[in-house]
Every structure is written in C-alpha cells, then in structure tokens.
Amino acid sequence: MQDFDTNADLPLPPLAHARGCTCPLHQRRRVAAWAGLGAGASLLPASVFAQQDDGVTRQVGKESKFTQLVPAEQVEQAALQQYEQLKKDARAKRALAPDSHPQVIRLRAIAQRIIPYTYTWNARARDWRWEVNLIGSKELNAFCMPGGKIAFYWGILKQLQLSDDEVAMIMGHEMAHALREHARERMGKSSATRLGANLISSLLGLGQLGDAALGMGAQLLTLKFSREDESEADLVGLDLAARAGYDPRAGVSLWQKMLKANEGAPPEFMSTHPAGPTRIADIEKTLPKVLPLFEKAPKPPERFSPPTA
C-alpha cells in the first residue's frame, strides 16, 4: 500500500516489550469510538483478587509499594506523548497502517474483546483511552504503554504468521505490563534510589518525586522489565486472553515460533524473558488454571488470517 510501508524500520518504540514491553465499551462496539474520561483509581487491592476463585488471580502478588512513589497520571502522560511521537514518525515514513488495513481491523477486534476483562486488574483501565496501531517495521515486536497505548510491528505478524489466538497471547501479555504498572514501579524504584535520604520527607507531598517522574519521562524509551515482571505478565496475559475466548494453549505454539525465529541474537521481544523450555514449561503449568476460563468463554464471532503480503 502506498501509505503503509511494511519495510520501514523505525527506532524501537517506547516501552517495547523488551524495553521495560478492556475498554470501557462493550465488546461489539467499534474501536473507533474508544475514549477514556480521566484518571481513576490505581491497582485494585489484593482483597479484590481474593474474592475470585478462578484463573491466576491467586498467583499474582500485591501491588509494589514503589508504584506509589510516582503519580500514575504523570507516567501515563509521558507515555501518551511518546506514543504520539511514534505515530508521527511512522506517518512521516508512510509506516503507520491506516484504519482500513485488514491487520489493523484484526488487531483492534482482538483488543476489543480483551479490554473489558482488564478492569479487575486495574480500575484505571476503565478510563484509559485505549488505542491500537500497526507499524510498518520488520521488528518482531509489540508493546502496550501505560494508559493503554498498543502497537504491533508488521514483522511479528508477518514472519511468525500468528493466529488470532497467538496474537491474543501477545496482546494480553503486553496489556498486563500496563495493568500491573510495571513501568511505574520501575520508575518508582529509580526515584527512590535517586532521592535517597530525601525520600521519606518527599512521600507526603510527592513534590520531589513528582519532579523526578517528570524528568524520567524519557526513560520510558529504555526501561526494561525484570524477569519477575515478565513472568507476571505471562500469567495475567493468559488469563485475559482466555476470558476473551482465545485458546491459551496458543501460548505454547507462540513461543515455539519465537524460539524458531531466534537464530543468533534473540528478538527484542524475547530478550528479558525466561528462555526456551523453561518459558514453555511455565505456560503449560498455568494452562489448567486458564483452560476452564477459555472453555466457558464466548468465542470470537469472526476469525482473521495472518498477513499474506
């Protein structure tokens, strides 16, 4: 397509999966109508999860105290600015897929099914202005930034020939990073280290911490998540996708494809993950908890195909 160059090679996006890398509307409502209304509450307390007896909620730990050291609004605002810049750069290179592109329609349909199940994990998700875009790059990558800003690279869809279920596994995982506020946690830890002795006195007013968060906005480009964060995102992502009607067993086939694509250095998407057989074994260990969710979930009314060109 003249206005979507799939060979464009943009710099790695903010908060790509390896760099640190549902909607308040009903499932059948068009993604074009997505809109948030402002800032809501932060992560729900563990007591909410304790009320649930299915899925992986009992396996996920409490919110890190470090997330409270940086205001969520500031993190999300920084993410929005970087996401808009990414789109601007992609558009200038004719590498931003139009709304009518079949794979954009596909990605948004999958996201639209998953988004309603994010509310339990983070009440702020009800008010996020969710957005999904496709970037024309050969990178095997995808990400979801704080505030629900999602992007997939053409390379990961084309080279791996992902099924809808496999796309949902990636999307759920990336959403989980945003829902569990892993970027905010990492920024909070960095703020605490930088402020040192001034940290305690700053906790009440958050003045210095707020300034630090603003100054750290550019670090969203280079943040890397820990393996613990990645494992947690796997758990939550499988849960989200299964509830939305996507087969969590696709998590195994997805990572088999990723491993096969790993010739030499691992793709950016994989660089901070537990490797090889360990990763697949962890997913298989989780399947008994999420397969019942998939089996009773309404299934997508339409299935899409991977890119052919």
N, C-alpha and C positions, 0 to 999 in steps of 0.2 A: 504494500500500500504506500502511496506517495507520502502520506503524512504519518507513517509509522515505520521507522527504520529498525528492523529487528537485529541489525548488525551494529547499531550504535553501541558504544561502550562507555557508559558514564562512570564516574567515580563511584565507589561503594556508597550506598545510601546511608543516611543517619539511622543508627540503631538497626543495621542489618543484623540478621540472626547471630552471626559470629562476632559482631562488634558490640556486643554488650547484652541479637536479633535475637442477646446480641444486640442488637439495635433496639431502640425503644419502639420500633414499629413492628407490626405483625408480619409473619413470615411471607405472606404473598404480596406485601406492599413493595412497590418499586424502590430500588436502591436510590434512585434519583431524588427521592423525597426525604432521604435521611437527614435529620437535623437534631442537634442537641439543644438544651435550653439553659446550660450554665453549669456551674460546679455543684456537685452533690457530695454525698458522704464519702469517706475513704473506705478502705477494705472492711468488709464485714467481720465482726469478732468471731473467734473460734466457736463460741456458743451457738452461732447460727449453723455452722457446719455440723455440730454435734447432734442437731435435730434431724440430720439426714442419715439414712442407714444404707445408702446405695452409692455406687460409683467410688470415687477415690477421695472423697472429702475427708475421711478419717486419716488418710495417709499424708495429707498436706499440713505442714506446720503453721504456726501462728504468724501473723504479720511481723516482720522485723521492726524493731524499735527504731532502726536507722531511717526508715521511711518518714518518720515524724519530724526529722531534722530538716527536711526540705519541703516547702509547700508544694502540694500536688499541682496547683494552678500554674506555678512558675515552670515546673517541668513540662507540663502539657503545652504551655505557651511556647517554650523553646522548641519543642518537638514540632508544633504546628509551623513555626517559622522555617525550620529546616525542611519539612515536608513540602511546603510551598516552593522553596528554593529548588528542591529536587525536581518538582514538576516543571518549574520554569526552565531549568537547564535542559530537561528532557524534551520539552516542547520546542526549544530553540534548535535542538538537534533532530527534530522530527522523530523522536524516540518515545513519545508519550502516546499510547494507543487511544484511539477515540472511543467514545461511549458505545458506538455501534459495533466495535470489534467483537467477533464471536467469543474470544477468550476473556475479554472484559466482562461481557454478559455472563459468561460461565462463572468467573471468579466472584462476581457480585451476587449471583444466585446462591452460591455456596455460602458466602459470608452471611447473606440474609437469613439463611436457615440457622446458622450457628449463633448469631448475635443474641437472640433472646435468652440463651442459656448462660450468658456471661454475667447476668445481673446478680446471681447468687455469689459469684466470686468477687465482685467489686461493684458496690452500689453506684459508684460514679459512672459506670458504663452505661447506665440509663440515659445519661445526659451528654455522653460523648457524641461528637459529630463524626460518626463513622464514615470512612471513605476507603475505596479500593481502586487501585490503579495498576496498570501493566506497563512496565518499562522495557523498551527495546534494547536489551543487552544480553550478551552471551553468558553472563554470570549465572551460576547455579545458586540462586539466592532468593530470599523473600524476607519480609520483616513486617512487624506491626509496632508502630511507635506509641508512646504514651498518648492517650486521648483517642485511640482507635484509628490511626492513620496507617493503612495497609498498602503494601506494594509487592508485586511479584515481578521477577525478571523473566523475560521470554525464554532465556536459556534453560531454566529449571523445568518449565512446562514442555519445551520442545525436545531437549536432549533426553530427558527421563521419560517422556511420553506418559505423563502422570494421569491416572484415572481420577474421577471425581473423588473417590474415597481417599486416594493418596493426597490430592490437593487439600482435602479437608483435614488430614492429619497435620500437614504443614501449617495450614491456616490456624487450626486450633492451638498448635504449639506456639505460634507467634503471638496470637491473641493472649495466650496465657502469660507471656512475659509482661505484656502491658497490664493485664488484670492483677497480677501479683506484684506489680510495681517494682520490678527488678531494677530498672534504670534509676528510679527514685531512691531505692535502697543503696545502690552503688554510689550515687551522688551524696547521699547522707553520710555514708562511711567516709568518703573523701573529705566532706566538710568537717566531720568530727576530727579527722586526722589533722587537717589544716588549722583548725581553730584551737586545738589543744586545750590549754588551760582556760581559755575564754569560753569553752563550750557550755559549761554549766550555767554561767551567767547569761548566756545567749538563749537558753532554752525557753525562758519565759516570754521574751519579746520577739524572738526569732529574727531580730534586726540583722545581726551579723550573718546569721545563717541564710537569711533571705538574700542578702547581698552576695554571699558566696555562691548560692544557687544560680543567681543571675549571671555571675561571672563564669560559671561552669557550663552554661548552656551549650557552648561549642563542643564540649566533651561528649555530647550525645553522638557525635560522629565517630568516636573512637572507643566508647565504653564496651567492655567485654564482660559477658556474664560468666559466673562461676559454673563449674560442673554441677554443683548443687542446684543452682538456678535452672540449668538446662534439664536436669532430671525432673525437677518440679514442673517445669513447663511441659515435659512429655506427659506426665500424669494428668495434669489439668487439660491438656490438649486432647488426649484420647477421650477423656470424659465428655468434653464439649462436643466433639465430633460425633461420638456415639449417640448422645442425646438428640443430635440433629438428624439422625438417621443414616450416618455414614459408618461403614464397616471398619471397626478399629483394627481388624486383622490386616488392613492395608498399611498399618504402621510397620509391619514386618517387611512387606514387599517394597515399601518406600525405601527403607534403609538398606535393603539388599541392592536396590538400584543405585543408591548413593554410594555404597561401597564399591560397586562395579565401576562407577564413574570415577572413582578415586584411583587414578593412575599417576603415581608420583605424589605431589603435594595434595592434601585434601582440599575440597572446595571450601570456600569461606563459610558456607552454611554448616560445615561439619567440624570446624577446627577446634571448637571448645567442647564438643560432645564426648561422652564416653565412647570408646571406639569399638568397632567391629562386633564380634559375637556378644560382648557384654551389653551393648546397646540393644540388640535384638532380643537377648535373653530377658532384659528388664521389661521390654514391651510385652513379651509373651507371658511374663509373670503377672502383668497387670490385666491381661485380657479377661480372666474370669470375673473381674470386677466390673468391666465395662461392656462385655458382650451382652449381658441381660438388658442393659440400657438400650443398646442398639436393636435388640430383638423386639422390644416393645415400643420403640420409637416409630412415629410416622416416617415413611420413606419419601425421598425426593420424588416429585411427580414427573420430573424430566431429568434425563441423563445427557451429559455432554461428552464430546470426544476431544482428545488431545490435539494440539496443532498439527496440521498436515503440511504447512508451508511456512 
